[in-house]
Amino acid sequence: MNCIIVDDDLFSTKIMTTFIGRTPSLTLKKCFNNAIDALSIAEKEDIDIIFLDIEMPEMNGIEFIQSIDSNNTAIIIYSSQEKYALQSYEYNVCDYLLKPVTYARFLKAINKAESELNKHKTVEHNIAETADNQPDPDNKPIYVKDINGHQVRIDAKKILYVEAMDNYVNIVTDSQSIRAHYAINSITGLISDKYLVRIHRSFVAGILHIKEYSNNSLTIEGVDRELPISRSYRNTLRQIMHNNQI
């Protein structure tokens, strides 16, 4: 776990540096003798634990905690003053150590910090996993009757392109090609414009699968042909690609 020390007391800093060096799970990134200089690394670097003194010039430890986002960081305060303990816990401080700190007490604080950090990471992982598993309301499957009379299920996200051909359309997905007696407008009307974009009177492209495009044509991932882009649909396509950061 990466950590920093913020303390204007050189003797205490030396002791904490020694303790950190004796603990294999810890990596000391930097020491600061004032809280203001520590703000930048605390906010930008990947810091797991901050060892923080309370009484410092210019900005004290409590003001430092108020100035940073400590949701992903364990704050361990060590101070010669017990009077700040209650106030510090109002800011979700992981532990409060009284100077002089013993190595045994130091290790107890480290174990507590590691446990809290792991718990927080587990919660974040579960939230992210839940979000990833949420169904996409726009990706509702549609069923089309192919030219042989079979009802075929098609997922919107999997459509590579749709091509109008005489009196039917050819719907090409990442796993199949379906020919059906529909107008191309009928297909686009069934599927969210989140996934399909009209590029030509005879072609609709799957937005998620566009590999590259120019003024007059585009290529689709896994498709060995270029699809034409007509002038009337060019600006719409550019806008959609810009919004999708492509």
VENSUL-V197372 format. One record per helix or strand of 3 or more residues. SS is the DSSP state (A for helix, B for strand). FROM is the first residue (numbers start at 1). LEN is the number of residues. If there is no record, write none. Layout:
# VENSUL-V197372
ss-><SS & SS>
from-><FROM & FROM>
len-><LEN & LEN>
This chain:
# VENSUL-V197372
ss-><B & A & B & A & B & A & B & A & B & A & B & B & A & B & B & B & A & B & B & A & B & B & B & A>
from-><2 & 10 & 27 & 35 & 49 & 61 & 74 & 82 & 95 & 103 & 142 & 151 & 156 & 159 & 168 & 177 & 184 & 196 & 203 & 207 & 210 & 217 & 226 & 231>
len-><5 & 12 & 6 & 10 & 4 & 7 & 6 & 8 & 4 & 30 & 5 & 4 & 3 & 7 & 6 & 4 & 7 & 5 & 4 & 3 & 4 & 4 & 3 & 13>
